[in-house]
């Protein structure tokens, strides 16, 4: 699958494909500078998934809610 997707592609599928195809491409840009690449996104999300699996026994495919406090 390519990041452009096909019929039935989900957002997680599209993000996963983009991470694999173009890891150095900017995923998030804030204030005109790259804040996160797709490769960074993949590494960070995998780290969070690993912690959830180890600490909370969350399995692949299960839904979880994450809360982020917005400190400015």
PQR file with spaces between the fields and no chain letter, atoms N, CA, C, O and H, PARSE charges and radii, in Angstrom:
ATOM       1  N    UNK     1       0.858   -1.176    0.000 -0.4000 1.5000
ATOM       2  CA   UNK     1       0.000    0.000    0.000 -0.0000 2.0000
ATOM       3  C    UNK     1       0.898    1.230    0.000  0.5500 1.7000
ATOM       4  O    UNK     1       1.971    1.217    0.603 -0.5500 1.4000
ATOM       5  N    UNK     2       0.473    2.274   -0.661 -0.4000 1.5000
ATOM       6  CA   UNK     2       1.197    3.536   -0.633 -0.0000 2.0000
ATOM       7  C    UNK     2       0.463    4.490    0.292  0.5500 1.7000
ATOM       8  O    UNK     2      -0.690    4.255    0.654 -0.5500 1.4000
ATOM       9  H    UNK     2      -0.398    2.285   -1.151  0.4000 1.0000
ATOM      10  N    UNK     3       1.136    5.565    0.670 -0.4000 1.5000
ATOM      11  CA   UNK     3       0.543    6.527    1.592 -0.0000 2.0000
ATOM      12  C    UNK     3      -0.680    7.218    0.999  0.5500 1.7000
ATOM      13  O    UNK     3      -1.478    7.803    1.731 -0.5500 1.4000
ATOM      14  H    UNK     3       2.073    5.756    0.376  0.4000 1.0000
ATOM      15  N    UNK     4      -0.831    7.154   -0.321 -0.4000 1.5000
ATOM      16  CA   UNK     4      -2.026    7.749   -0.918 -0.0000 2.0000
ATOM      17  C    UNK     4      -3.243    6.899   -0.629  0.5500 1.7000
ATOM      18  O    UNK     4      -4.376    7.373   -0.714 -0.5500 1.4000
ATOM      19  H    UNK     4      -0.183    6.678   -0.916  0.4000 1.0000
ATOM      20  N    UNK     5      -3.009    5.633   -0.286 -0.4000 1.5000
ATOM      21  CA   UNK     5      -4.092    4.771    0.164 -0.0000 2.0000
ATOM      22  C    UNK     5      -4.910    4.167   -0.953  0.5500 1.7000
ATOM      23  O    UNK     5      -4.739    4.467   -2.134 -0.5500 1.4000
ATOM      24  H    UNK     5      -2.089    5.248   -0.217  0.4000 1.0000
ATOM      25  N    UNK     6      -5.795    3.313   -0.529 -0.4000 1.5000
ATOM      26  CA   UNK     6      -6.750    2.671   -1.418 -0.0000 2.0000
ATOM      27  C    UNK     6      -8.087    2.706   -0.719  0.5500 1.7000
ATOM      28  O    UNK     6      -8.175    3.050    0.460 -0.5500 1.4000
ATOM      29  H    UNK     6      -5.934    3.068    0.430  0.4000 1.0000
ATOM      30  N    UNK     7      -9.114    2.352   -1.438 -0.4000 1.5000
ATOM      31  CA   UNK     7     -10.442    2.311   -0.831 -0.0000 2.0000
ATOM      32  C    UNK     7     -10.397    1.405    0.391  0.5500 1.7000
ATOM      33  O    UNK     7      -9.884    0.288    0.327 -0.5500 1.4000
ATOM      34  H    UNK     7      -9.042    2.072   -2.395  0.4000 1.0000
ATOM      35  N    UNK     8     -10.934    1.890    1.497 -0.4000 1.5000
ATOM      36  CA   UNK     8     -10.966    1.099    2.716 -0.0000 2.0000
ATOM      37  C    UNK     8      -9.765    1.314    3.623  0.5500 1.7000
ATOM      38  O    UNK     8      -9.709    0.744    4.712 -0.5500 1.4000
ATOM      39  H    UNK     8     -11.351    2.797    1.548  0.4000 1.0000
ATOM      40  N    UNK     9      -8.795    2.133    3.191 -0.4000 1.5000
ATOM      41  CA   UNK     9      -7.650    2.416    4.040 -0.0000 2.0000
ATOM      42  C    UNK     9      -8.101    3.221    5.255  0.5500 1.7000
ATOM      43  O    UNK     9      -8.925    4.128    5.148 -0.5500 1.4000
ATOM      44  H    UNK     9      -8.841    2.596    2.306  0.4000 1.0000
ATOM      45  N    UNK    10      -7.547    2.871    6.399 -0.4000 1.5000
ATOM      46  CA   UNK    10      -7.860    3.616    7.610 -0.0000 2.0000
ATOM      47  C    UNK    10      -6.769    4.668    7.847  0.5500 1.7000
ATOM      48  O    UNK    10      -5.694    4.597    7.251 -0.5500 1.4000
ATOM      49  H    UNK    10      -6.877    2.133    6.485  0.4000 1.0000
ATOM      50  N    UNK    11      -7.046    5.624    8.701 -0.4000 1.5000
ATOM      51  CA   UNK    11      -6.043    6.639    9.025 -0.0000 2.0000
ATOM      52  C    UNK    11      -4.791    5.985    9.611  0.5500 1.7000
ATOM      53  O    UNK    11      -3.686    6.330    9.192 -0.5500 1.4000
ATOM      54  H    UNK    11      -7.920    5.682    9.184  0.4000 1.0000
ATOM      55  N    UNK    12      -4.918    5.053   10.567 -0.4000 1.5000
ATOM      56  CA   UNK    12      -3.695    4.403   11.057 -0.0000 2.0000
ATOM      57  C    UNK    12      -2.927    3.685    9.940  0.5500 1.7000
ATOM      58  O    UNK    12      -1.696    3.699    9.939 -0.5500 1.4000
ATOM      59  H    UNK    12      -5.816    4.773   10.907  0.4000 1.0000
ATOM      60  N    UNK    13      -3.632    3.062    8.994 -0.4000 1.5000
ATOM      61  CA   UNK    13      -2.963    2.401    7.861 -0.0000 2.0000
ATOM      62  C    UNK    13      -2.186    3.415    7.032  0.5500 1.7000
ATOM      63  O    UNK    13      -1.050    3.155    6.636 -0.5500 1.4000
ATOM      64  H    UNK    13      -4.632    3.051    8.995  0.4000 1.0000
ATOM      65  N    UNK    14      -2.797    4.575    6.767 -0.4000 1.5000
ATOM      66  CA   UNK    14      -2.146    5.610    5.972 -0.0000 2.0000
ATOM      67  C    UNK    14      -0.932    6.180    6.694  0.5500 1.7000
ATOM      68  O    UNK    14       0.107    6.403    6.073 -0.5500 1.4000
ATOM      69  H    UNK    14      -3.720    4.786    7.089  0.4000 1.0000
ATOM      70  N    UNK    15      -1.050    6.419    7.995 -0.4000 1.5000
ATOM      71  CA   UNK    15       0.081    6.921    8.773 -0.0000 2.0000
ATOM      72  C    UNK    15       1.220    5.909    8.807  0.5500 1.7000
ATOM      73  O    UNK    15       2.384    6.276    8.646 -0.5500 1.4000
ATOM      74  H    UNK    15      -1.894    6.238    8.500  0.4000 1.0000
ATOM      75  N    UNK    16       0.892    4.651    9.014 -0.4000 1.5000
ATOM      76  CA   UNK    16       1.904    3.587    9.051 -0.0000 2.0000
ATOM      77  C    UNK    16       2.645    3.513    7.723  0.5500 1.7000
ATOM      78  O    UNK    16       3.867    3.368    7.696 -0.5500 1.4000
ATOM      79  H    UNK    16      -0.054    4.353    9.145  0.4000 1.0000
ATOM      80  N    UNK    17       1.906    3.613    6.621 -0.4000 1.5000
ATOM      81  CA   UNK    17       2.528    3.567    5.299 -0.0000 2.0000
ATOM      82  C    UNK    17       3.446    4.765    5.095  0.5500 1.7000
ATOM      83  O    UNK    17       4.556    4.612    4.586 -0.5500 1.4000
ATOM      84  H    UNK    17       0.913    3.731    6.643  0.4000 1.0000
ATOM      85  N    UNK    18       2.999    5.948    5.485 -0.4000 1.5000
ATOM      86  CA   UNK    18       3.828    7.151    5.330 -0.0000 2.0000
ATOM      87  C    UNK    18       5.105    7.027    6.162  0.5500 1.7000
ATOM      88  O    UNK    18       6.181    7.411    5.705 -0.5500 1.4000
ATOM      89  H    UNK    18       2.097    6.072    5.899  0.4000 1.0000
ATOM      90  N    UNK    19       4.993    6.494    7.378 -0.4000 1.5000
ATOM      91  CA   UNK    19       6.164    6.307    8.240 -0.0000 2.0000
ATOM      92  C    UNK    19       7.183    5.379    7.589  0.5500 1.7000
ATOM      93  O    UNK    19       8.388    5.607    7.692 -0.5500 1.4000
ATOM      94  H    UNK    19       4.119    6.182    7.750  0.4000 1.0000
ATOM      95  N    UNK    20       6.706    4.341    6.923 -0.4000 1.5000
ATOM      96  CA   UNK    20       7.597    3.388    6.275 -0.0000 2.0000
ATOM      97  C    UNK    20       8.188    3.940    4.983  0.5500 1.7000
ATOM      98  O    UNK    20       9.359    3.705    4.686 -0.5500 1.4000
ATOM      99  H    UNK    20       5.727    4.156    6.839  0.4000 1.0000
ATOM     100  N    UNK    21       7.387    4.670    4.214 -0.4000 1.5000
ATOM     101  CA   UNK    21       7.824    5.145    2.904 -0.0000 2.0000
ATOM     102  C    UNK    21       8.693    6.392    2.978  0.5500 1.7000
ATOM     103  O    UNK    21       9.638    6.538    2.203 -0.5500 1.4000
ATOM     104  H    UNK    21       6.435    4.861    4.455  0.4000 1.0000
ATOM     105  N    UNK    22       8.380    7.294    3.907 -0.4000 1.5000
ATOM     106  CA   UNK    22       9.085    8.575    3.977 -0.0000 2.0000
ATOM     107  C    UNK    22       9.348    8.980    5.428  0.5500 1.7000
ATOM     108  O    UNK    22       8.772    9.957    5.907 -0.5500 1.4000
ATOM     109  H    UNK    22       7.612    7.176    4.537  0.4000 1.0000
ATOM     110  N    UNK    23      10.214    8.238    6.137 -0.4000 1.5000
ATOM     111  CA   UNK    23      10.430    8.513    7.558 -0.0000 2.0000
ATOM     112  C    UNK    23      11.032    9.893    7.840  0.5500 1.7000
ATOM     113  O    UNK    23      10.851   10.419    8.938 -0.5500 1.4000
ATOM     114  H    UNK    23      10.682    7.445    5.748  0.4000 1.0000
ATOM     115  N    UNK    24      11.729   10.481    6.894 -0.4000 1.5000
ATOM     116  CA   UNK    24      12.358   11.784    7.132 -0.0000 2.0000
ATOM     117  C    UNK    24      11.454   12.958    6.758  0.5500 1.7000
ATOM     118  O    UNK    24      11.818   14.114    6.974 -0.5500 1.4000
ATOM     119  H    UNK    24      11.876   10.054    6.002  0.4000 1.0000
ATOM     120  N    UNK    25      10.279   12.667    6.200 -0.4000 1.5000
ATOM     121  CA   UNK    25       9.348   13.731    5.818 -0.0000 2.0000
ATOM     122  C    UNK    25       8.704   14.344    7.064  0.5500 1.7000
ATOM     123  O    UNK    25       8.441   13.646    8.043 -0.5500 1.4000
ATOM     124  H    UNK    25       9.983   11.728    6.024  0.4000 1.0000
ATOM     125  N    UNK    26       8.456   15.638    7.016 -0.4000 1.5000
ATOM     126  CA   UNK    26       7.838   16.341    8.140 -0.0000 2.0000
ATOM     127  C    UNK    26       6.411   15.861    8.357  0.5500 1.7000
ATOM     128  O    UNK    26       5.598   15.860    7.432 -0.5500 1.4000
ATOM     129  H    UNK    26       8.669   16.206    6.221  0.4000 1.0000
ATOM     130  N    UNK    27       6.117   15.455    9.575 -0.4000 1.5000
ATOM     131  CA   UNK    27       4.769   15.041    9.941 -0.0000 2.0000
ATOM     132  C    UNK    27       4.031   16.188   10.615  0.5500 1.7000
ATOM     133  O    UNK    27       2.838   16.389   10.390 -0.5500 1.4000
ATOM     134  H    UNK    27       6.778   15.456   10.326  0.4000 1.0000
ATOM     135  N    UNK    28       4.754   16.941   11.448 -0.4000 1.5000
ATOM     136  CA   UNK    28       4.166   18.065   12.173 -0.0000 2.0000
ATOM     137  C    UNK    28       5.109   19.253   12.043  0.5500 1.7000
ATOM     138  O    UNK    28       6.306   19.152   12.315 -0.5500 1.4000
ATOM     139  H    UNK    28       5.724   16.777   11.631  0.4000 1.0000
ATOM     140  N    UNK    29       4.549   20.369   11.624 -0.4000 1.5000
ATOM     141  CA   UNK    29       5.322   21.607   11.503 -0.0000 2.0000
ATOM     142  C    UNK    29       4.648   22.658   12.373  0.5500 1.7000
ATOM     143  O    UNK    29       3.461   22.945   12.219 -0.5500 1.4000
ATOM     144  H    UNK    29       3.578   20.451   11.403  0.4000 1.0000
ATOM     145  N    UNK    30       5.426   23.229   13.289 -0.4000 1.5000
ATOM     146  CA   UNK    30       4.915   24.284   14.168 -0.0000 2.0000
ATOM     147  C    UNK    30       5.848   25.481   14.083  0.5500 1.7000
ATOM     148  O    UNK    30       7.070   25.332   14.088 -0.5500 1.4000
ATOM     149  H    UNK    30       6.391   22.997   13.414  0.4000 1.0000
ATOM     150  N    UNK    31       5.266   26.657   14.005 -0.4000 1.5000
ATOM     151  CA   UNK    31       6.052   27.892   13.933 -0.0000 2.0000
ATOM     152  C    UNK    31       7.052   27.864   12.790  0.5500 1.7000
ATOM     153  O    UNK    31       8.140   28.428   12.906 -0.5500 1.4000
ATOM     154  H    UNK    31       4.274   26.778   14.001  0.4000 1.0000
ATOM     155  N    UNK    32       6.698   27.217   11.692 -0.4000 1.5000
ATOM     156  CA   UNK    32       7.532   27.199   10.504 -0.0000 2.0000
ATOM     157  C    UNK    32       8.700   26.239   10.533  0.5500 1.7000
ATOM     158  O    UNK    32       9.472   26.188    9.576 -0.5500 1.4000
ATOM     159  H    UNK    32       5.815   26.759   11.599  0.4000 1.0000
ATOM     160  N    UNK    33       8.855   25.473   11.607 -0.4000 1.5000
ATOM     161  CA   UNK    33       9.945   24.505   11.673 -0.0000 2.0000
ATOM     162  C    UNK    33       9.377   23.100   11.901  0.5500 1.7000
ATOM     163  O    UNK    33       8.298   22.923   12.466 -0.5500 1.4000
ATOM     164  H    UNK    33       8.228   25.515   12.385  0.4000 1.0000
ATOM     165  N    UNK    34      10.143   22.118   11.441 -0.4000 1.5000
ATOM     166  CA   UNK    34       9.714   20.727   11.607 -0.0000 2.0000
ATOM     167  C    UNK    34       9.801   20.363   13.082  0.5500 1.7000
ATOM     168  O    UNK    34      10.868   20.451   13.688 -0.5500 1.4000
ATOM     169  H    UNK    34      11.020   22.262   10.982  0.4000 1.0000
ATOM     170  N    UNK    35       8.693   19.961   13.646 -0.4000 1.5000
ATOM     171  CA   UNK    35       8.658   19.548   15.043 -0.0000 2.0000
ATOM     172  C    UNK    35       8.765   18.040   15.182  0.5500 1.7000
ATOM     173  O    UNK    35       9.251   17.537   16.195 -0.5500 1.4000
ATOM     174  H    UNK    35       7.826   19.890   13.153  0.4000 1.0000
ATOM     175  N    UNK    36       8.307   17.313   14.153 -0.4000 1.5000
ATOM     176  CA   UNK    36       8.299   15.859   14.233 -0.0000 2.0000
ATOM     177  C    UNK    36       8.284   15.284   12.824  0.5500 1.7000
ATOM     178  O    UNK    36       7.471   15.688   11.993 -0.5500 1.4000
ATOM     179  H    UNK    36       7.912   17.723   13.331  0.4000 1.0000
ATOM     180  N    UNK    37       9.186   14.338   12.553 -0.4000 1.5000
ATOM     181  CA   UNK    37       9.147   13.632   11.271 -0.0000 2.0000
ATOM     182  C    UNK    37       8.282   12.384   11.423  0.5500 1.7000
ATOM     183  O    UNK    37       7.940   11.998   12.541 -0.5500 1.4000
ATOM     184  H    UNK    37       9.847   14.010   13.228  0.4000 1.0000
ATOM     185  N    UNK    38       7.930   11.760   10.314 -0.4000 1.5000
ATOM     186  CA   UNK    38       7.152   10.521   10.391 -0.0000 2.0000
ATOM     187  C    UNK    38       7.952    9.417   11.078  0.5500 1.7000
ATOM     188  O    UNK    38       7.375    8.580   11.772 -0.5500 1.4000
ATOM     189  H    UNK    38       8.208   12.074    9.406  0.4000 1.0000
ATOM     190  N    UNK    39       9.271    9.403   10.895 -0.4000 1.5000
ATOM     191  CA   UNK    39      10.107    8.428   11.594 -0.0000 2.0000
ATOM     192  C    UNK    39      10.086    8.641   13.097  0.5500 1.7000
ATOM     193  O    UNK    39       9.992    7.690   13.873 -0.5500 1.4000
ATOM     194  H    UNK    39       9.740   10.083   10.332  0.4000 1.0000
ATOM     195  N    UNK    40      10.176    9.933   13.505 -0.4000 1.5000
ATOM     196  CA   UNK    40      10.084   10.261   14.935 -0.0000 2.0000
ATOM     197  C    UNK    40       8.739    9.801   15.488  0.5500 1.7000
ATOM     198  O    UNK    40       8.670    9.206   16.563 -0.5500 1.4000
ATOM     199  H    UNK    40      10.253   10.706   12.874  0.4000 1.0000
ATOM     200  N    UNK    41       7.672   10.084   14.741 -0.4000 1.5000
ATOM     201  CA   UNK    41       6.324    9.711   15.147 -0.0000 2.0000
ATOM     202  C    UNK    41       6.232    8.196   15.373  0.5500 1.7000
ATOM     203  O    UNK    41       5.686    7.738   16.377 -0.5500 1.4000
ATOM     204  H    UNK    41       7.728   10.567   13.867  0.4000 1.0000
ATOM     205  N    UNK    42       6.773    7.436   14.425 -0.4000 1.5000
ATOM     206  CA   UNK    42       6.736    5.971   14.516 -0.0000 2.0000
ATOM     207  C    UNK    42       7.487    5.485   15.757  0.5500 1.7000
ATOM     208  O    UNK    42       6.990    4.628   16.488 -0.5500 1.4000
ATOM     209  H    UNK    42       7.216    7.808   13.610  0.4000 1.0000
ATOM     210  N    UNK    43       8.679    6.028   15.994 -0.4000 1.5000
ATOM     211  CA   UNK    43       9.472    5.609   17.157 -0.0000 2.0000
ATOM     212  C    UNK    43       8.755    5.958   18.464  0.5500 1.7000
ATOM     213  O    UNK    43       8.710    5.143   19.385 -0.5500 1.4000
ATOM     214  H    UNK    43       9.083    6.724   15.400  0.4000 1.0000
ATOM     215  N    UNK    44       8.203    7.151   18.542 -0.4000 1.5000
ATOM     216  CA   UNK    44       7.516    7.567   19.779 -0.0000 2.0000
ATOM     217  C    UNK    44       6.240    6.771   20.015  0.5500 1.7000
ATOM     218  O    UNK    44       5.956    6.365   21.142 -0.5500 1.4000
ATOM     219  H    UNK    44       8.240    7.813   17.793  0.4000 1.0000
ATOM     220  N    UNK    45       5.474    6.549   18.954 -0.4000 1.5000
ATOM     221  CA   UNK    45       4.231    5.794   19.140 -0.0000 2.0000
ATOM     222  C    UNK    45       4.520    4.341   19.493  0.5500 1.7000
ATOM     223  O    UNK    45       3.781    3.732   20.266 -0.5500 1.4000
ATOM     224  H    UNK    45       5.705    6.879   18.039  0.4000 1.0000
ATOM     225  N    UNK    46       5.592    3.780   18.932 -0.4000 1.5000
ATOM     226  CA   UNK    46       5.978    2.409   19.282 -0.0000 2.0000
ATOM     227  C    UNK    46       6.422    2.330   20.738  0.5500 1.7000
ATOM     228  O    UNK    46       6.145    1.345   21.422 -0.5500 1.4000
ATOM     229  H    UNK    46       6.193    4.274   18.304  0.4000 1.0000
ATOM     230  N    UNK    47       7.112    3.370   21.213 -0.4000 1.5000
ATOM     231  CA   UNK    47       7.540    3.395   22.619 -0.0000 2.0000
ATOM     232  C    UNK    47       6.334    3.448   23.547  0.5500 1.7000
ATOM     233  O    UNK    47       6.288    2.739   24.553 -0.5500 1.4000
ATOM     234  H    UNK    47       7.337    4.171   20.658  0.4000 1.0000
ATOM     235  N    UNK    48       5.358    4.286   23.212 -0.4000 1.5000
ATOM     236  CA   UNK    48       4.137    4.374   24.028 -0.0000 2.0000
ATOM     237  C    UNK    48       3.402    3.036   24.010  0.5500 1.7000
ATOM     238  O    UNK    48       2.940    2.562   25.048 -0.5500 1.4000
ATOM     239  H    UNK    48       5.395    4.862   22.395  0.4000 1.0000
ATOM     240  N    UNK    49       3.297    2.430   22.829 -0.4000 1.5000
ATOM     241  CA   UNK    49       2.621    1.131   22.725 -0.0000 2.0000
ATOM     242  C    UNK    49       3.332    0.082   23.573  0.5500 1.7000
ATOM     243  O    UNK    49       2.680   -0.739   24.218 -0.5500 1.4000
ATOM     244  H    UNK    49       3.673    2.815   21.986  0.4000 1.0000
ATOM     245  N    UNK    50       4.659    0.104   23.577 -0.4000 1.5000
ATOM     246  CA   UNK    50       5.423   -0.847   24.379 -0.0000 2.0000
ATOM     247  C    UNK    50       5.165   -0.686   25.865  0.5500 1.7000
ATOM     248  O    UNK    50       5.013   -1.672   26.586 -0.5500 1.4000
ATOM     249  H    UNK    50       5.188    0.772   23.053  0.4000 1.0000
ATOM     250  N    UNK    51       5.115    0.563   26.326 -0.4000 1.5000
ATOM     251  CA   UNK    51       4.834    0.826   27.742 -0.0000 2.0000
ATOM     252  C    UNK    51       3.426    0.364   28.097  0.5500 1.7000
ATOM     253  O    UNK    51       3.220   -0.254   29.141 -0.5500 1.4000
ATOM     254  H    UNK    51       5.238    1.364   25.741  0.4000 1.0000
ATOM     255  N    UNK    52       2.460    0.660   27.236 -0.4000 1.5000
ATOM     256  CA   UNK    52       1.085    0.234   27.503 -0.0000 2.0000
ATOM     257  C    UNK    52       0.980   -1.287   27.555  0.5500 1.7000
ATOM     258  O    UNK    52       0.255   -1.837   28.384 -0.5500 1.4000
ATOM     259  H    UNK    52       2.628    1.163   26.388  0.4000 1.0000
ATOM     260  N    UNK    53       1.701   -1.956   26.675 -0.4000 1.5000
ATOM     261  CA   UNK    53       1.666   -3.417   26.657 -0.0000 2.0000
ATOM     262  C    UNK    53       2.301   -3.991   27.925  0.5500 1.7000
ATOM     263  O    UNK    53       1.742   -4.889   28.555 -0.5500 1.4000
ATOM     264  H    UNK    53       2.290   -1.509   26.002  0.4000 1.0000
ATOM     265  N    UNK    54       3.477   -3.464   28.296 -0.4000 1.5000
ATOM     266  CA   UNK    54       4.191   -3.979   29.467 -0.0000 2.0000
ATOM     267  C    UNK    54       3.470   -3.661   30.774  0.5500 1.7000
ATOM     268  O    UNK    54       3.286   -4.535   31.621 -0.5500 1.4000
ATOM     269  H    UNK    54       3.932   -2.734   27.784  0.4000 1.0000
ATOM     270  N    UNK    55       3.066   -2.406   30.927 -0.4000 1.5000
ATOM     271  CA   UNK    55       2.522   -1.965   32.216 -0.0000 2.0000
ATOM     272  C    UNK    55       1.037   -2.275   32.374  0.5500 1.7000
ATOM     273  O    UNK    55       0.578   -2.554   33.482 -0.5500 1.4000
ATOM     274  H    UNK    55       3.216   -1.696   30.238  0.4000 1.0000
ATOM     275  N    UNK    56       0.303   -2.230   31.304 -0.4000 1.5000
ATOM     276  CA   UNK    56      -1.152   -2.355   31.400 -0.0000 2.0000
ATOM     277  C    UNK    56      -1.709   -3.543   30.634  0.5500 1.7000
ATOM     278  O    UNK    56      -2.924   -3.738   30.602 -0.5500 1.4000
ATOM     279  H    UNK    56       0.676   -2.004   30.404  0.4000 1.0000
ATOM     280  N    UNK    57      -0.846   -4.339   30.017 -0.4000 1.5000
ATOM     281  CA   UNK    57      -1.251   -5.523   29.261 -0.0000 2.0000
ATOM     282  C    UNK    57      -2.223   -5.180   28.130  0.5500 1.7000
ATOM     283  O    UNK    57      -3.143   -5.946   27.843 -0.5500 1.4000
ATOM     284  H    UNK    57       0.141   -4.180   30.044  0.4000 1.0000
ATOM     285  N    UNK    58      -2.015   -4.035   27.494 -0.4000 1.5000
ATOM     286  CA   UNK    58      -2.830   -3.637   26.345 -0.0000 2.0000
ATOM     287  C    UNK    58      -2.338   -4.431   25.136  0.5500 1.7000
ATOM     288  O    UNK    58      -1.136   -4.501   24.880 -0.5500 1.4000
ATOM     289  H    UNK    58      -1.268   -3.413   27.726  0.4000 1.0000
ATOM     290  N    UNK    59      -3.252   -5.015   24.411 -0.4000 1.5000
ATOM     291  CA   UNK    59      -2.916   -5.827   23.238 -0.0000 2.0000
ATOM     292  C    UNK    59      -3.085   -5.024   21.956  0.5500 1.7000
ATOM     293  O    UNK    59      -3.845   -4.057   21.911 -0.5500 1.4000
ATOM     294  H    UNK    59      -4.228   -4.958   24.619  0.4000 1.0000
ATOM     295  N    UNK    60      -2.372   -5.434   20.923 -0.4000 1.5000
ATOM     296  CA   UNK    60      -2.490   -4.807   19.603 -0.0000 2.0000
ATOM     297  C    UNK    60      -3.956   -4.838   19.156  0.5500 1.7000
ATOM     298  O    UNK    60      -4.618   -5.873   19.238 -0.5500 1.4000
ATOM     299  H    UNK    60      -1.755   -6.220   20.959  0.4000 1.0000
ATOM     300  N    UNK    61      -4.449   -3.695   18.685 -0.4000 1.5000
ATOM     301  CA   UNK    61      -5.825   -3.596   18.210 -0.0000 2.0000
ATOM     302  C    UNK    61      -6.809   -3.088   19.250  0.5500 1.7000
ATOM     303  O    UNK    61      -7.918   -2.677   18.908 -0.5500 1.4000
ATOM     304  H    UNK    61      -3.912   -2.854   18.618  0.4000 1.0000
ATOM     305  N    UNK    62      -6.409   -3.112   20.527 -0.4000 1.5000
ATOM     306  CA   UNK    62      -7.286   -2.575   21.562 -0.0000 2.0000
ATOM     307  C    UNK    62      -7.248   -1.052   21.517  0.5500 1.7000
ATOM     308  O    UNK    62      -6.226   -0.455   21.181 -0.5500 1.4000
ATOM     309  H    UNK    62      -5.509   -3.446   20.805  0.4000 1.0000
ATOM     310  N    UNK    63      -8.357   -0.443   21.854 -0.4000 1.5000
ATOM     311  CA   UNK    63      -8.439    1.019   21.894 -0.0000 2.0000
ATOM     312  C    UNK    63      -8.127    1.513   23.299  0.5500 1.7000
ATOM     313  O    UNK    63      -8.567    0.931   24.290 -0.5500 1.4000
ATOM     314  H    UNK    63      -9.187   -0.928   22.127  0.4000 1.0000
ATOM     315  N    UNK    64      -7.361    2.598   23.368 -0.4000 1.5000
ATOM     316  CA   UNK    64      -7.066    3.240   24.641 -0.0000 2.0000
ATOM     317  C    UNK    64      -7.245    4.743   24.466  0.5500 1.7000
ATOM     318  O    UNK    64      -7.112    5.270   23.362 -0.5500 1.4000
ATOM     319  H    UNK    64      -7.004    3.072   22.563  0.4000 1.0000
ATOM     320  N    UNK    65      -7.542    5.412   25.544 -0.4000 1.5000
ATOM     321  CA   UNK    65      -7.628    6.868   25.519 -0.0000 2.0000
ATOM     322  C    UNK    65      -6.389    7.449   26.176  0.5500 1.7000
ATOM     323  O    UNK    65      -5.952    6.963   27.220 -0.5500 1.4000
ATOM     324  H    UNK    65      -7.650    4.983   26.441  0.4000 1.0000
ATOM     325  N    UNK    66      -5.822    8.478   25.578 -0.4000 1.5000
ATOM     326  CA   UNK    66      -4.654    9.138   26.130 -0.0000 2.0000
ATOM     327  C    UNK    66      -5.013   10.583   26.428  0.5500 1.7000
ATOM     328  O    UNK    66      -5.657   11.243   25.613 -0.5500 1.4000
ATOM     329  H    UNK    66      -6.176    8.872   24.730  0.4000 1.0000
ATOM     330  N    UNK    67      -4.607   11.072   27.571 -0.4000 1.5000
ATOM     331  CA   UNK    67      -4.875   12.446   27.959 -0.0000 2.0000
ATOM     332  C    UNK    67      -3.546   13.178   28.083  0.5500 1.7000
ATOM     333  O    UNK    67      -2.645   12.728   28.791 -0.5500 1.4000
ATOM     334  H    UNK    67      -4.084   10.536   28.233  0.4000 1.0000
ATOM     335  N    UNK    68      -3.428   14.291   27.401 -0.4000 1.5000
ATOM     336  CA   UNK    68      -2.223   15.110   27.457 -0.0000 2.0000
ATOM     337  C    UNK    68      -2.577   16.461   28.026  0.5500 1.7000
ATOM     338  O    UNK    68      -3.432   17.158   27.480 -0.5500 1.4000
ATOM     339  H    UNK    68      -4.160   14.657   26.826  0.4000 1.0000
ATOM     340  N    UNK    69      -1.940   16.841   29.104 -0.4000 1.5000
ATOM     341  CA   UNK    69      -2.143   18.146   29.706 -0.0000 2.0000
ATOM     342  C    UNK    69      -1.449   19.176   28.834  0.5500 1.7000
ATOM     343  O    UNK    69      -0.305   18.965   28.429 -0.5500 1.4000
ATOM     344  H    UNK    69      -1.245   16.274   29.547  0.4000 1.0000
ATOM     345  N    UNK    70      -2.105   20.276   28.537 -0.4000 1.5000
ATOM     346  CA   UNK    70      -1.561   21.295   27.650 -0.0000 2.0000
ATOM     347  C    UNK    70      -0.856   22.375   28.467  0.5500 1.7000
ATOM     348  O    UNK    70      -1.482   23.322   28.942 -0.5500 1.4000
ATOM     349  H    UNK    70      -3.033   20.447   28.865  0.4000 1.0000
ATOM     350  N    UNK    71       0.445   22.216   28.620 -0.4000 1.5000
ATOM     351  CA   UNK    71       1.249   23.227   29.332 -0.0000 2.0000
ATOM     352  C    UNK    71       1.882   24.134   28.289  0.5500 1.7000
ATOM     353  O    UNK    71       2.515   23.661   27.345 -0.5500 1.4000
ATOM     354  H    UNK    71       0.954   21.446   28.234  0.4000 1.0000
ATOM     355  N    UNK    72       1.713   25.414   28.460 -0.4000 1.5000
ATOM     356  CA   UNK    72       2.321   26.356   27.525 -0.0000 2.0000
ATOM     357  C    UNK    72       3.421   27.122   28.165  0.5500 1.7000
ATOM     358  O    UNK    72       4.045   27.963   27.518 -0.5500 1.4000
ATOM     359  H    UNK    72       1.199   25.798   29.227  0.4000 1.0000
